[in-house]
Amino acid sequence: MATIKIKQVRSKINRPEVQKRTMAALGLRKMNQVVEHEATPQVLGMVRKVSHLIEVEEVK
């Protein structure tokens, strides 16, 4: 599986609770925090739900 880097670039303040929980599930708590995850279907689905709050790049 490929690995992806996920960086929070927008605040989760004034977002629905579902989006806040998705960000927490991805391990994102602070602005500009970067986490790495395997690109599984479950993680990619979470990324799709909060794509307006994050930046994603593939790790080689």
PDB file of N, CA, C and O in Angstrom, chain B, residues numbered from 101:
ATOM      1  N   MET B 101       0.837  -1.195   0.000  1.00  0.00           N
ATOM      2  CA  MET B 101       0.000   0.000   0.000  1.00  0.00           C
ATOM      3  C   MET B 101       0.873   1.247   0.000  1.00  0.00           C
ATOM      4  O   MET B 101       1.984   1.245   0.530  1.00  0.00           O
ATOM      5  N   ALA B 102       0.360   2.292  -0.593  1.00  0.00           N
ATOM      6  CA  ALA B 102       1.050   3.575  -0.606  1.00  0.00           C
ATOM      7  C   ALA B 102       0.825   4.288   0.723  1.00  0.00           C
ATOM      8  O   ALA B 102      -0.136   4.012   1.442  1.00  0.00           O
ATOM      9  N   THR B 103       1.723   5.199   1.027  1.00  0.00           N
ATOM     10  CA  THR B 103       1.600   6.021   2.223  1.00  0.00           C
ATOM     11  C   THR B 103       1.281   7.443   1.793  1.00  0.00           C
ATOM     12  O   THR B 103       1.803   7.931   0.790  1.00  0.00           O
ATOM     13  N   ILE B 104       0.416   8.106   2.561  1.00  0.00           N
ATOM     14  CA  ILE B 104       0.073   9.493   2.259  1.00  0.00           C
ATOM     15  C   ILE B 104       0.352  10.365   3.477  1.00  0.00           C
ATOM     16  O   ILE B 104       0.224   9.926   4.620  1.00  0.00           O
ATOM     17  N   LYS B 105       0.742  11.624   3.202  1.00  0.00           N
ATOM     18  CA  LYS B 105       0.911  12.626   4.243  1.00  0.00           C
ATOM     19  C   LYS B 105      -0.312  13.521   4.226  1.00  0.00           C
ATOM     20  O   LYS B 105      -0.736  13.983   3.166  1.00  0.00           O
ATOM     21  N   ILE B 106      -0.880  13.766   5.394  1.00  0.00           N
ATOM     22  CA  ILE B 106      -2.071  14.600   5.509  1.00  0.00           C
ATOM     23  C   ILE B 106      -1.730  15.778   6.403  1.00  0.00           C
ATOM     24  O   ILE B 106      -1.240  15.591   7.517  1.00  0.00           O
ATOM     25  N   LYS B 107      -1.985  16.990   5.927  1.00  0.00           N
ATOM     26  CA  LYS B 107      -1.674  18.211   6.675  1.00  0.00           C
ATOM     27  C   LYS B 107      -2.945  19.029   6.840  1.00  0.00           C
ATOM     28  O   LYS B 107      -3.663  19.275   5.871  1.00  0.00           O
ATOM     29  N   GLN B 108      -3.223  19.452   8.078  1.00  0.00           N
ATOM     30  CA  GLN B 108      -4.383  20.298   8.331  1.00  0.00           C
ATOM     31  C   GLN B 108      -4.032  21.732   7.959  1.00  0.00           C
ATOM     32  O   GLN B 108      -3.076  22.297   8.489  1.00  0.00           O
ATOM     33  N   VAL B 109      -4.812  22.328   7.038  1.00  0.00           N
ATOM     34  CA  VAL B 109      -4.528  23.687   6.578  1.00  0.00           C
ATOM     35  C   VAL B 109      -5.652  24.666   6.909  1.00  0.00           C
ATOM     36  O   VAL B 109      -5.462  25.877   6.798  1.00  0.00           O
ATOM     37  N   ARG B 110      -6.814  24.166   7.313  1.00  0.00           N
ATOM     38  CA  ARG B 110      -7.918  25.034   7.705  1.00  0.00           C
ATOM     39  C   ARG B 110      -8.461  24.575   9.049  1.00  0.00           C
ATOM     40  O   ARG B 110      -8.365  23.401   9.407  1.00  0.00           O
ATOM     41  N   SER B 111      -9.030  25.517   9.782  1.00  0.00           N
ATOM     42  CA  SER B 111      -9.511  25.236  11.126  1.00  0.00           C
ATOM     43  C   SER B 111     -10.787  24.400  11.097  1.00  0.00           C
ATOM     44  O   SER B 111     -11.574  24.463  10.153  1.00  0.00           O
ATOM     45  N   LYS B 112     -10.968  23.614  12.163  1.00  0.00           N
ATOM     46  CA  LYS B 112     -12.201  22.837  12.288  1.00  0.00           C
ATOM     47  C   LYS B 112     -13.222  23.540  13.177  1.00  0.00           C
ATOM     48  O   LYS B 112     -14.254  22.960  13.512  1.00  0.00           O
ATOM     49  N   ILE B 113     -12.942  24.777  13.558  1.00  0.00           N
ATOM     50  CA  ILE B 113     -13.907  25.572  14.316  1.00  0.00           C
ATOM     51  C   ILE B 113     -15.111  25.861  13.412  1.00  0.00           C
ATOM     52  O   ILE B 113     -14.950  26.126  12.220  1.00  0.00           O
ATOM     53  N   ASN B 114     -16.294  25.809  13.975  1.00  0.00           N
ATOM     54  CA  ASN B 114     -17.562  26.032  13.257  1.00  0.00           C
ATOM     55  C   ASN B 114     -17.824  24.984  12.177  1.00  0.00           C
ATOM     56  O   ASN B 114     -18.512  25.260  11.195  1.00  0.00           O
ATOM     57  N   ARG B 115     -17.280  23.791  12.358  1.00  0.00           N
ATOM     58  CA  ARG B 115     -17.554  22.674  11.455  1.00  0.00           C
ATOM     59  C   ARG B 115     -18.496  21.703  12.157  1.00  0.00           C
ATOM     60  O   ARG B 115     -18.547  21.678  13.387  1.00  0.00           O
ATOM     61  N   PRO B 116     -19.239  20.906  11.400  1.00  0.00           N
ATOM     62  CA  PRO B 116     -20.109  19.902  12.027  1.00  0.00           C
ATOM     63  C   PRO B 116     -19.307  18.912  12.874  1.00  0.00           C
ATOM     64  O   PRO B 116     -18.134  18.656  12.602  1.00  0.00           O
ATOM     65  N   GLU B 117     -19.939  18.371  13.881  1.00  0.00           N
ATOM     66  CA  GLU B 117     -19.287  17.438  14.799  1.00  0.00           C
ATOM     67  C   GLU B 117     -18.716  16.219  14.066  1.00  0.00           C
ATOM     68  O   GLU B 117     -17.676  15.690  14.458  1.00  0.00           O
ATOM     69  N   VAL B 118     -19.387  15.782  13.020  1.00  0.00           N
ATOM     70  CA  VAL B 118     -18.911  14.627  12.245  1.00  0.00           C
ATOM     71  C   VAL B 118     -17.542  14.924  11.637  1.00  0.00           C
ATOM     72  O   VAL B 118     -16.667  14.058  11.637  1.00  0.00           O
ATOM     73  N   GLN B 119     -17.346  16.132  11.121  1.00  0.00           N
ATOM     74  CA  GLN B 119     -16.065  16.492  10.530  1.00  0.00           C
ATOM     75  C   GLN B 119     -14.989  16.620  11.605  1.00  0.00           C
ATOM     76  O   GLN B 119     -13.841  16.239  11.375  1.00  0.00           O
ATOM     77  N   LYS B 120     -15.340  17.144  12.764  1.00  0.00           N
ATOM     78  CA  LYS B 120     -14.378  17.247  13.864  1.00  0.00           C
ATOM     79  C   LYS B 120     -13.913  15.868  14.301  1.00  0.00           C
ATOM     80  O   LYS B 120     -12.728  15.665  14.564  1.00  0.00           O
ATOM     81  N   ARG B 121     -14.841  14.919  14.380  1.00  0.00           N
ATOM     82  CA  ARG B 121     -14.481  13.557  14.783  1.00  0.00           C
ATOM     83  C   ARG B 121     -13.647  12.861  13.715  1.00  0.00           C
ATOM     84  O   ARG B 121     -12.767  12.062  14.039  1.00  0.00           O
ATOM     85  N   THR B 122     -13.914  13.154  12.453  1.00  0.00           N
ATOM     86  CA  THR B 122     -13.123  12.578  11.377  1.00  0.00           C
ATOM     87  C   THR B 122     -11.690  13.086  11.447  1.00  0.00           C
ATOM     88  O   THR B 122     -10.746  12.317  11.264  1.00  0.00           O
ATOM     89  N   MET B 123     -11.524  14.382  11.710  1.00  0.00           N
ATOM     90  CA  MET B 123     -10.177  14.950  11.850  1.00  0.00           C
ATOM     91  C   MET B 123      -9.454  14.302  13.027  1.00  0.00           C
ATOM     92  O   MET B 123      -8.267  13.990  12.931  1.00  0.00           O
ATOM     93  N   ALA B 124     -10.158  14.100  14.127  1.00  0.00           N
ATOM     94  CA  ALA B 124      -9.550  13.451  15.293  1.00  0.00           C
ATOM     95  C   ALA B 124      -9.165  12.012  14.967  1.00  0.00           C
ATOM     96  O   ALA B 124      -8.115  11.538  15.403  1.00  0.00           O
ATOM     97  N   ALA B 125     -10.002  11.318  14.208  1.00  0.00           N
ATOM     98  CA  ALA B 125      -9.714   9.936  13.824  1.00  0.00           C
ATOM     99  C   ALA B 125      -8.479   9.854  12.927  1.00  0.00           C
ATOM    100  O   ALA B 125      -7.753   8.860  12.950  1.00  0.00           O
ATOM    101  N   LEU B 126      -8.250  10.892  12.149  1.00  0.00           N
ATOM    102  CA  LEU B 126      -7.052  10.946  11.311  1.00  0.00           C
ATOM    103  C   LEU B 126      -5.820  11.336  12.123  1.00  0.00           C
ATOM    104  O   LEU B 126      -4.696  11.215  11.634  1.00  0.00           O
ATOM    105  N   GLY B 127      -6.015  11.801  13.354  1.00  0.00           N
ATOM    106  CA  GLY B 127      -4.895  12.179  14.215  1.00  0.00           C
ATOM    107  C   GLY B 127      -4.519  13.632  14.121  1.00  0.00           C
ATOM    108  O   GLY B 127      -3.437  14.023  14.560  1.00  0.00           O
ATOM    109  N   LEU B 128      -5.404  14.456  13.548  1.00  0.00           N
ATOM    110  CA  LEU B 128      -5.122  15.879  13.380  1.00  0.00           C
ATOM    111  C   LEU B 128      -5.771  16.680  14.498  1.00  0.00           C
ATOM    112  O   LEU B 128      -6.992  16.664  14.654  1.00  0.00           O
ATOM    113  N   ARG B 129      -4.948  17.383  15.281  1.00  0.00           N
ATOM    114  CA  ARG B 129      -5.465  18.177  16.385  1.00  0.00           C
ATOM    115  C   ARG B 129      -5.171  19.660  16.230  1.00  0.00           C
ATOM    116  O   ARG B 129      -5.944  20.497  16.696  1.00  0.00           O
ATOM    117  N   LYS B 130      -4.049  19.998  15.573  1.00  0.00           N
ATOM    118  CA  LYS B 130      -3.613  21.384  15.475  1.00  0.00           C
ATOM    119  C   LYS B 130      -3.428  21.793  14.018  1.00  0.00           C
ATOM    120  O   LYS B 130      -3.275  20.948  13.136  1.00  0.00           O
ATOM    121  N   MET B 131      -3.443  23.090  13.785  1.00  0.00           N
ATOM    122  CA  MET B 131      -3.173  23.621  12.451  1.00  0.00           C
ATOM    123  C   MET B 131      -1.743  23.261  12.042  1.00  0.00           C
ATOM    124  O   MET B 131      -0.837  23.238  12.875  1.00  0.00           O
ATOM    125  N   ASN B 132      -1.553  22.983  10.762  1.00  0.00           N
ATOM    126  CA  ASN B 132      -0.260  22.654  10.163  1.00  0.00           C
ATOM    127  C   ASN B 132       0.356  21.367  10.698  1.00  0.00           C
ATOM    128  O   ASN B 132       1.532  21.101  10.450  1.00  0.00           O
ATOM    129  N   GLN B 133      -0.410  20.571  11.420  1.00  0.00           N
ATOM    130  CA  GLN B 133       0.073  19.281  11.875  1.00  0.00           C
ATOM    131  C   GLN B 133       0.063  18.311  10.696  1.00  0.00           C
ATOM    132  O   GLN B 133      -0.857  18.324   9.878  1.00  0.00           O
ATOM    133  N   VAL B 134       1.085  17.479  10.620  1.00  0.00           N
ATOM    134  CA  VAL B 134       1.200  16.507   9.528  1.00  0.00           C
ATOM    135  C   VAL B 134       1.207  15.099  10.122  1.00  0.00           C
ATOM    136  O   VAL B 134       1.918  14.826  11.089  1.00  0.00           O
ATOM    137  N   VAL B 135       0.409  14.212   9.532  1.00  0.00           N
ATOM    138  CA  VAL B 135       0.387  12.804   9.928  1.00  0.00           C
ATOM    139  C   VAL B 135       0.549  11.953   8.678  1.00  0.00           C
ATOM    140  O   VAL B 135       0.231  12.386   7.571  1.00  0.00           O
ATOM    141  N   GLU B 136       1.048  10.736   8.869  1.00  0.00           N
ATOM    142  CA  GLU B 136       1.181   9.794   7.765  1.00  0.00           C
ATOM    143  C   GLU B 136       0.281   8.591   8.021  1.00  0.00           C
ATOM    144  O   GLU B 136       0.201   8.086   9.141  1.00  0.00           O
ATOM    145  N   HIS B 137      -0.390   8.145   6.972  1.00  0.00           N
ATOM    146  CA  HIS B 137      -1.264   6.977   7.049  1.00  0.00           C
ATOM    147  C   HIS B 137      -1.078   6.135   5.798  1.00  0.00           C
ATOM    148  O   HIS B 137      -0.678   6.639   4.749  1.00  0.00           O
ATOM    149  N   GLU B 138      -1.371   4.856   5.920  1.00  0.00           N
ATOM    150  CA  GLU B 138      -1.449   3.989   4.749  1.00  0.00           C
ATOM    151  C   GLU B 138      -2.704   4.386   3.956  1.00  0.00           C
ATOM    152  O   GLU B 138      -3.720   4.751   4.548  1.00  0.00           O
ATOM    153  N   ALA B 139      -2.638   4.317   2.656  1.00  0.00           N
ATOM    154  CA  ALA B 139      -3.753   4.718   1.794  1.00  0.00           C
ATOM    155  C   ALA B 139      -4.755   3.580   1.655  1.00  0.00           C
ATOM    156  O   ALA B 139      -4.926   3.025   0.570  1.00  0.00           O
ATOM    157  N   THR B 140      -5.419   3.234   2.758  1.00  0.00           N
ATOM    158  CA  THR B 140      -6.452   2.204   2.730  1.00  0.00           C
ATOM    159  C   THR B 140      -7.772   2.842   2.300  1.00  0.00           C
ATOM    160  O   THR B 140      -7.908   4.064   2.359  1.00  0.00           O
ATOM    161  N   PRO B 141      -8.736   2.049   1.872  1.00  0.00           N
ATOM    162  CA  PRO B 141     -10.037   2.614   1.499  1.00  0.00           C
ATOM    163  C   PRO B 141     -10.705   3.384   2.642  1.00  0.00           C
ATOM    164  O   PRO B 141     -11.393   4.377   2.405  1.00  0.00           O
ATOM    165  N   GLN B 142     -10.501   2.925   3.880  1.00  0.00           N
ATOM    166  CA  GLN B 142     -11.106   3.605   5.023  1.00  0.00           C
ATOM    167  C   GLN B 142     -10.508   4.992   5.217  1.00  0.00           C
ATOM    168  O   GLN B 142     -11.238   5.957   5.441  1.00  0.00           O
ATOM    169  N   VAL B 143      -9.200   5.096   5.133  1.00  0.00           N
ATOM    170  CA  VAL B 143      -8.522   6.380   5.308  1.00  0.00           C
ATOM    171  C   VAL B 143      -8.855   7.308   4.149  1.00  0.00           C
ATOM    172  O   VAL B 143      -9.090   8.497   4.364  1.00  0.00           O
ATOM    173  N   LEU B 144      -8.878   6.795   2.939  1.00  0.00           N
ATOM    174  CA  LEU B 144      -9.197   7.631   1.776  1.00  0.00           C
ATOM    175  C   LEU B 144     -10.621   8.163   1.853  1.00  0.00           C
ATOM    176  O   LEU B 144     -10.885   9.279   1.406  1.00  0.00           O
ATOM    177  N   GLY B 145     -11.544   7.382   2.414  1.00  0.00           N
ATOM    178  CA  GLY B 145     -12.911   7.857   2.610  1.00  0.00           C
ATOM    179  C   GLY B 145     -12.966   9.001   3.607  1.00  0.00           C
ATOM    180  O   GLY B 145     -13.697   9.968   3.397  1.00  0.00           O
ATOM    181  N   MET B 146     -12.194   8.902   4.701  1.00  0.00           N
ATOM    182  CA  MET B 146     -12.136   9.988   5.683  1.00  0.00           C
ATOM    183  C   MET B 146     -11.517  11.236   5.074  1.00  0.00           C
ATOM    184  O   MET B 146     -11.970  12.353   5.329  1.00  0.00           O
ATOM    185  N   VAL B 147     -10.476  11.040   4.265  1.00  0.00           N
ATOM    186  CA  VAL B 147      -9.826  12.173   3.595  1.00  0.00           C
ATOM    187  C   VAL B 147     -10.815  12.878   2.682  1.00  0.00           C
ATOM    188  O   VAL B 147     -10.840  14.107   2.628  1.00  0.00           O
ATOM    189  N   ARG B 148     -11.624  12.120   1.970  1.00  0.00           N
ATOM    190  CA  ARG B 148     -12.608  12.698   1.056  1.00  0.00           C
ATOM    191  C   ARG B 148     -13.633  13.549   1.809  1.00  0.00           C
ATOM    192  O   ARG B 148     -14.074  14.578   1.296  1.00  0.00           O
ATOM    193  N   LYS B 149     -14.016  13.134   3.017  1.00  0.00           N
ATOM    194  CA  LYS B 149     -15.030  13.849   3.798  1.00  0.00           C
ATOM    195  C   LYS B 149     -14.544  15.195   4.306  1.00  0.00           C
ATOM    196  O   LYS B 149     -15.341  16.116   4.483  1.00  0.00           O
ATOM    197  N   VAL B 150     -13.234  15.321   4.545  1.00  0.00           N
ATOM    198  CA  VAL B 150     -12.700  16.581   5.086  1.00  0.00           C
ATOM    199  C   VAL B 150     -11.660  17.189   4.142  1.00  0.00           C
ATOM    200  O   VAL B 150     -10.745  17.883   4.585  1.00  0.00           O
ATOM    201  N   SER B 151     -11.802  16.928   2.862  1.00  0.00           N
ATOM    202  CA  SER B 151     -10.809  17.381   1.880  1.00  0.00           C
ATOM    203  C   SER B 151     -10.678  18.906   1.825  1.00  0.00           C
ATOM    204  O   SER B 151      -9.641  19.418   1.402  1.00  0.00           O
ATOM    205  N   HIS B 152     -11.705  19.628   2.242  1.00  0.00           N
ATOM    206  CA  HIS B 152     -11.662  21.087   2.227  1.00  0.00           C
ATOM    207  C   HIS B 152     -10.860  21.646   3.401  1.00  0.00           C
ATOM    208  O   HIS B 152     -10.605  22.849   3.447  1.00  0.00           O
ATOM    209  N   LEU B 153     -10.460  20.804   4.345  1.00  0.00           N
ATOM    210  CA  LEU B 153      -9.705  21.242   5.522  1.00  0.00           C
ATOM    211  C   LEU B 153      -8.253  20.792   5.490  1.00  0.00           C
ATOM    212  O   LEU B 153      -7.455  21.235   6.316  1.00  0.00           O
ATOM    213  N   ILE B 154      -7.899  19.927   4.561  1.00  0.00           N
ATOM    214  CA  ILE B 154      -6.566  19.310   4.580  1.00  0.00           C
ATOM    215  C   ILE B 154      -5.898  19.367   3.210  1.00  0.00           C
ATOM    216  O   ILE B 154      -6.537  19.640   2.194  1.00  0.00           O
ATOM    217  N   GLU B 155      -4.584  19.100   3.213  1.00  0.00           N
ATOM    218  CA  GLU B 155      -3.818  18.871   1.989  1.00  0.00           C
ATOM    219  C   GLU B 155      -3.251  17.468   2.075  1.00  0.00           C
ATOM    220  O   GLU B 155      -2.838  17.019   3.144  1.00  0.00           O
ATOM    221  N   VAL B 156      -3.232  16.783   0.952  1.00  0.00           N
ATOM    222  CA  VAL B 156      -2.754  15.403   0.921  1.00  0.00           C
ATOM    223  C   VAL B 156      -1.659  15.282  -0.122  1.00  0.00           C
ATOM    224  O   VAL B 156      -1.777  15.824  -1.221  1.00  0.00           O
ATOM    225  N   GLU B 157      -0.581  14.563   0.225  1.00  0.00           N
ATOM    226  CA  GLU B 157       0.443  14.257  -0.755  1.00  0.00           C
ATOM    227  C   GLU B 157       0.921  12.834  -0.546  1.00  0.00           C
ATOM    228  O   GLU B 157       0.930  12.322   0.573  1.00  0.00           O
ATOM    229  N   GLU B 158       1.314  12.211  -1.629  1.00  0.00           N
ATOM    230  CA  GLU B 158       1.761  10.826  -1.577  1.00  0.00           C
ATOM    231  C   GLU B 158       3.250  10.788  -1.246  1.00  0.00           C
ATOM    232  O   GLU B 158       4.036  11.574  -1.774  1.00  0.00           O
ATOM    233  N   VAL B 159       3.621   9.870  -0.370  1.00  0.00           N
ATOM    234  CA  VAL B 159       5.022   9.688   0.017  1.00  0.00           C
ATOM    235  C   VAL B 159       5.609   8.615  -0.883  1.00  0.00           C
ATOM    236  O   VAL B 159       4.995   7.568  -1.093  1.00  0.00           O
ATOM    237  N   LYS B 160       6.769   8.867  -1.400  1.00  0.00           N
ATOM    238  CA  LYS B 160       7.418   7.904  -2.309  1.00  0.00           C
ATOM    239  C   LYS B 160       8.037   6.759  -1.536  1.00  0.00           C
ATOM    240  O   LYS B 160       8.624   5.857  -2.133  1.00  0.00           O
TER     241      LYS B 160
END
